[in-house]
Amino acid sequence: MRKDSGALRSIGFLLVLVGTLGLLANEFIFDWGTTATIVFAAFNVIGLVGLWFSFSGHRR
């Protein structure tokens, strides 16, 4: 595992958390519209990609 994957893993979890909570808030509490949905979905995708990179480090 790479030594710098800890920060990437933390940022990935944070982005997924913010994206998920934002999507839920947009759906059930507020009505922020399509732009907010796209932004929070992008947070989820970027966070998941970051987590994938951090967990798929070069293992020997």
C-alpha positions in Angstrom: 0.0 0.0 0.0 1.2 3.5 -0.8 2.2 5.6 2.2 0.2 8.6 1.0 -3.1 6.7 0.7 -4.3 7.7 4.2 -5.1 11.3 3.2 -6.7 10.2 0.0 -8.8 7.6 1.9 -9.9 10.3 4.4 -10.8 12.8 1.6 -12.7 10.0 -0.3 -14.8 9.1 2.8 -15.5 12.8 3.4 -16.6 13.4 -0.2 -18.9 10.3 -0.2 -20.4 11.4 3.2 -21.0 15.0 2.0 -22.4 13.8 -1.3 -24.7 11.3 0.2 -26.0 13.7 2.9 -26.4 16.4 0.3 -28.4 14.2 -2.0 -30.6 13.1 0.9 -31.2 16.7 2.1 -31.9 17.8 -1.5 -34.4 15.0 -1.9 -36.3 15.0 1.4 -35.8 18.4 3.1 -34.9 21.1 0.6 -35.6 21.6 -3.1 -32.3 23.0 -4.4 -32.8 21.7 -7.9 -30.9 19.9 -10.6 -27.6 21.7 -10.2 -27.3 20.7 -6.5 -28.1 17.1 -7.4 -25.4 17.0 -10.1 -22.8 18.6 -7.7 -23.6 16.1 -4.9 -23.5 13.2 -7.3 -20.1 14.4 -8.5 -18.9 14.5 -4.9 -19.9 10.9 -4.6 -18.2 9.8 -7.8 -15.0 11.7 -7.0 -15.0 10.2 -3.5 -15.5 6.7 -4.8 -12.7 7.1 -7.3 -10.4 8.4 -4.6 -11.3 5.4 -2.3 -10.8 3.0 -5.2 -7.3 4.4 -5.8 -6.4 4.3 -2.1 -7.6 0.7 -1.6 -6.2 -0.6 -4.9 -2.6 0.4 -4.1 0.3 -1.7 -5.5 0.5 -4.7 -3.2 3.3 -7.2 -3.4 
